[in-house]
Amino acid sequence: MRSFVYQAQPVRVVFGSVSQVREEVERLGAQRVLLLARPRSAALVREALGPLLAAEFDGAAMHTPVEVTDRALKVLGEHDADCVVAIGGGSTTGLAKALAVRTGIAQVILPTTYAGSEVTPVLGETENGRKTTRSSPDILPETVIYDTGLTLGLPMATSVVSAINALAHAVEALYSPQANPVVDGMALDAITRIGRALPVLATDESNVDARADLLEAAWLAGTCLASVGMGLHHKLCHTLGGSFDLPHAETHTVILPHAMAYNASAAPEAMARIAEALGATDAPGAVYDLIANCGGPVSLRELGLAESDIPRAAELATGQPYPNPRELTRDGIEGLLRDAWAGTRPG
Ligand code: NAD
């Protein structure tokens, strides 16, 4: 018998329509909403909220800078809001979480990317150029409304990198020390959906069935991220984003095949299951091909990392030990980063 602990995360998940947002806010007993949205998506929610809308804020930014949170907190206080509704990607969700952890305010999230942050109790924030991450039950949103229609306008380039960000959560869940049958099932379903939906989108960006597949995968993969510890891949991406200012989802996309190749010999069962879910025999190569065939970025060089930064990135990523299937060596990680920098296909 394998030993494990499974702790469900208490999020109410609604696959439906933005029109249900008022009902969901009322269900939480809230009456005054602060809406976090970019101007384009705000209109949809504004109409659905009707008289519950108290104020709006559109300044969310990548990696949740605390100065932006302070400005949003001021708006929240001035309008006596008792619920935050966020529509957008992981950046907008991050701002909602930052407000919730400071005030206890209820959150309703409408995701428009596949980052998965909406179902995790984790928040990454930046202050004075330093990114810190914390986890708390107060950070976890109360309700998530997934509406495929909100993702139809997501540009193909963003769709690819965001879907690979979701794929990374599922891949690392399968070789996590906390892996368990519930999470394995969610991870494999997410991988199957991403593997079949992305190539369809590459030829038809507004394919509703493919978009629905990706949104379900985002939820499942985000739930994996919320449930079990991640390994080398997530640690490397955190280092590259936090210390070298590389973009979040794009970095996940470039690193994933290389982190998988590094771990492959130490996690053969997980790799075989990932390969099967993708209809392939070699998991890292199949992920690389999926990205390349859909026009995603394959090298750290094209993301703007200087080759001379590689040794420092390897040092930072191996500075503190953390669980990973294969032992982390400074030389091994430097080699991985050199391959990722050049964009070489693993295998
Ligand atoms: P993002 O929210 O910054 O969105 C990426 C880009 O896509 C932005 O320019 C945004 O305006 C645009 N966009 C979003 N939805 C769109 C739509 N429907 N149509 C057109 N354009 C749209 O990026 P992201 O990758 O979703 O999230 C990244 C952030 O989320 C990072 O700060 C990362 O650290 C965080 N994150 C946190 C967790 C967690 O569990 N805490 C998990 C994943 C990501």
Residues whose N, C-alpha, C, O or C-beta is under 5 A from the ligand:
A	BS01	NAD	M62 H63 T64 G88 G89 G90 S91 T92 T112 T113 A115 G116 S117 T120 V122 L123 G124 L150 T151 G153 L154 P155 T158 H248 A249
